[in-house]
Amino acid sequence: MKSLEQLLRPNIRQLKPYSCARNEFHGEATTFLDANENPYNAPYNRYPDPLQTELKNKLSGIKGVKPQQIFLGNGSDEPIDLVIRAFCEPGQDNIVAIDPTYGMYEVAAGVNGVEYRKVPLSADFEMDAEAVLAAADGHTKLIFLCTPNNPTGNSLSRPEVFKVLTRFDGIVIVDEAYNDFSQEPSFTKDLATFSNLLIFQTFSKAWGSAGIRLGMAFASKEIIEVLNKIKYPYNINQLTQEKALHILDSAGTVKTWVGILLAEREKLKQTLEALPCVRKVYPSDANFLLVRVDDADATYRHLVSEGVIVRNRNTVTLCRGCLRITIGTPQENELLVGALKNRAV
Ligand SMILES: *Cc1c(COP(=O)(O)O)cnc(C)c1O
């Protein structure tokens, strides 16, 4: 890996970060008159902890990652944007990513004026590490991988991911939004081996908390410091920090949800495969199924008319004719199947 100094944009390397009141003093005191807050309406009158110390300490135990190696953002969207802003000089640097994958990487690259290079997956959605590495050049700062991948649902081959991590001299982002549903272990265990590894996870999927907007990033202490340096000072609000601490006490419940959803996924896969309008249900390691049907646009419209909304992926690379279907409750999944059967007759 190149040094962080070499990889960072010069303006970010030189930036002196904003120092907020809660940064300059944190600790115990009787009287806080330093942040122009209103003394009434406790506890929401106070600015929240800018570094979310309590939440990171708790997450550290659950994830097996040191608190200094954790960044928390307003969804995964925030670290996706921050890592591009920190490392990619607009109009000069570029990003390499697999295709198809999560749409936000390309949008965030576009917002930042950074070239985004797509490397197609194989027909069975496998990554060719050689092709990914060949797409990179001296101006490639970041490679985005997503496993299990959205919208394809499969996990990328671990040896291929390791090949990219070993041979790329910039930062490799491994988005693990769906790892809780996967049979594969998290790459968090590999943080000690790869200083260029940046992992994203989220509270939005298995943790059932998309509404609180909380994303996690795990990396070396040095990469986390870069993200902390350029984030908005109070990026995670007090309500979100409280709710997250609460849901982290419910790890057992989350495990139960995941068990139900995985059983439902297998049941739904078999049911769908028996329907005449279904051509193929792709293998999934996540909480959704990618399904090829006879006429994706017409099937999508029919489902909408029955009040069932899925994601039409008909125009996405390698996904022609496909719908992406999230696994719901048993009752919701039955409604979906009922609606699809209505179309068949
Ligand atoms: C859903 C999803 C996320 C989560 O994004 P948030 O901003 O944390 O809600 C991240 N990555 C991928 C690939 C996803 O599908």
The ligand as a Tripos MOL2 file, in Angstrom:
@<TRIPOS>MOLECULE
LIG
   15    15     1     0     0
SMALL
NO_CHARGES

@<TRIPOS>ATOM
      1 C1        -28.6190   -1.0810    2.1220 C.3       1 LIG1
      2 C2        -27.1720   -0.9600    1.8110 C.ar      1 LIG1
      3 C3        -26.3430   -0.1520    2.5830 C.ar      1 LIG1
      4 C4        -26.8890    0.6120    3.7520 C.3       1 LIG1
      5 O1        -26.8830    1.9550    3.5480 O.3       1 LIG1
      6 P1        -27.2810    2.8960    4.7940 P.3       1 LIG1
      7 O2        -26.9250    4.2370    4.2920 O.co2     1 LIG1
      8 O3        -26.4110    2.4400    5.9460 O.co2     1 LIG1
      9 O4        -28.7130    2.6920    5.0760 O.co2     1 LIG1
     10 C5        -25.0050   -0.0930    2.3090 C.ar      1 LIG1
     11 N1        -24.4810   -0.8120    1.2960 N.ar      1 LIG1
     12 C6        -25.2450   -1.6070    0.5380 C.ar      1 LIG1
     13 C7        -24.6180   -2.4030   -0.5260 C.3       1 LIG1
     14 C8        -26.6140   -1.6990    0.7660 C.ar      1 LIG1
     15 O5        -27.3650   -2.4770   -0.0120 O.3       1 LIG1
@<TRIPOS>BOND
     1     1     2 1
     2     2     3 ar
     3     2    14 ar
     4     3     4 1
     5     3    10 ar
     6     4     5 1
     7     5     6 1
     8     6     7 2
     9     6     8 1
    10     6     9 1
    11    10    11 ar
    12    11    12 ar
    13    12    13 1
    14    12    14 ar
    15    14    15 1
@<TRIPOS>SUBSTRUCTURE
     1 LIG1         1 GROUP 0 **** ****
